[in-house]
Amino acid sequence: MTDAETRGDLAQRLLPVAARLACIVHGDGGQPDIHHLLTQLDPAEKDALIVVLAALVDPDRSLGDALAFVTWDEHGTPAPPETAAGPIRAAAGYRWATPSGVREALLREDVLRARHLHVAEERPLTEVARLVGVDPQTVLRWKKSGWRRAA
């Protein structure tokens, strides 16, 4: 069996798990049920589950509709019912299907990591630059731009 066949078989095997997880999130269970379901999976299965779950989502669906069952914000407090507008595709912020989209996503991850290191961990910009693997002036530009990567 090829690697692609193995991955396909794994994805097909995890489809019922993904469906169960979706049902739990949409009201047929709670956090303990999610925890129990995920502890049954090894790391490779969890990675594949993420792909299967993503495949179940229509990227042209409204972000607000897709997040309707997320009832908390980043601080764990109840979220307002309409926290996001526009389609899921717009929230991705990248052209994921293209090599340049993948590159853009990786660059964005660098900016997010740099911001976390500097703001949350209070590391100096020179150390952040070293850890992220960019020039200190690049990190300074990101910071000055409000942690957005310049085009």
Residue, then its C-alpha position, 0 to 999 in steps of 0.5 A: m500500500t502506498d503512503a497516499e493509500t495509507r493516509g486515505d484509509l486513515a482518513q476514511r477510518l477517522l470519518p466516524v470519529a470526526a462526525r462524533l466530535a462534530c456532534i459533541v461540539h454541536g450539543d451531544g456532549g461536553q468537554p469530558d466527551i471530547h477529552h475521552l474521544l481524543t485520548q483514544l487517538d495516537p498523534a498521527e490519528k489526531d493529525a489526520l482527524i484535523v484534516v478530516l474535520a477541515a474537509l467537512v467545513d465549507p470554506d465559503r460558509s459564513l464564519g459566524d455560522a461556523l463558529a456559532f457553537v464556540t461559546w467562549d472567547e480567548h479568555g474563557t468567558p462567554a462570547p457574544p453570539e455574532t463574533a465574526a463576519g464573512p466567509i471562513r475563506a476570508a478568515a484564512g487570510y492566505r491563498w493556501a492552495t498556491p505555493s506563495g500562499v503556503r509561504e505567506a502562511l509560514l511567514r505569518e506564523d513567524v510574525l505570530r511567534a515573534r509577537h508572542l515571544h516579545v509581548a507574552e514572554e517579554r523577550p528583547l527584539t534581538e532574542v526574538a529575531r534570533l529565535v525566529g530566524v530573521d534580522p532584528q530590523t525585520v522584527l522591529r518592522w513587524k512590531k512598528s506595523g502592529w505585528r503585520r508582515a509588510a507586503 
